[in-house]
Structures are given as structure tokens and as C-alpha cells.
Amino acid sequence: MNLIHPTAIIDPGAKIDATVAIGPYAVIGPEVSIGAGTTIGAHAVVEHTHMGRDNRILPGSYVGGPPQDLKYAGEQTRLVLGDKNTVRECVTLNRGTAAHGETKIGSNCLFMAYSHVAH
């Protein structure tokens, strides 16, 4: 059984566990690893993120996007997301800035619709 919808776009370098489900029109970009049992909803975007297991990323979320920091100049940074988090519709979780390099989020968190975690 294929758990990745045929319209999903997956970067060839992404590391995705065989048990991950990815919905229609989702985009899995560069520098991504996704742990077992995770689901990525339709139209979600995930990039520059190390994600643990059993996370739920709902439709329209943007995970690992560039930080909203005027000093950010394209440095290599990332988002680290623990296990068993729920990221509801249209949430943005930004990756770190050059000052820290990472945005770190633990486990068992609920990000309600339209919320934002900055760098």
C-alpha cells in the first residue's frame, strides 16, 4: 500500500520513513527527515526540518520555512520537531536564524489553527 499521494512533490534527498502518509499536493522539500507514523496533510509544505515520529501535520501548514527576520540572509538553518505533535491547519513553524541555527520544538505539543512559531 502506497502512503504517498501521487500528486505530492518530494525532494529526492528527503528521508521519509516507510510508514509516513503524505496527502495530495503536499510538498516535501530539501533537508527533511520524517519519522515513523507521521501524517502530512494536503497542501502542507515541509522543508529544512528534522521531524520525530507520530506527528500530525494538517492541511495548509508550512513547517520549516525561512525565519521572518530581516537579518536572515539565507544561512543554512533548520527546524527540529519532536514526537507526537499536532500541527493544525495553516500553522507556520519557522526554522532558526544564523544566531542560533535551529528552532527546537519538543514533543506532545498542540499548535492550534493559524498559530505561528518564530525563529
Buried (B, 14 or more C-beta within 10 A) or exposed (E): EEBBBEEBEBBEEBEBBEBBBBBEBBBBBEBBBBBEBBBBBBBBBBBBBBBBBBBBBBBBBBBBBBBEBEEBEEBEBBBBBBBBBBBBBBBBBBBBBBEEBBBEBEEEBEBEEEBEBEB
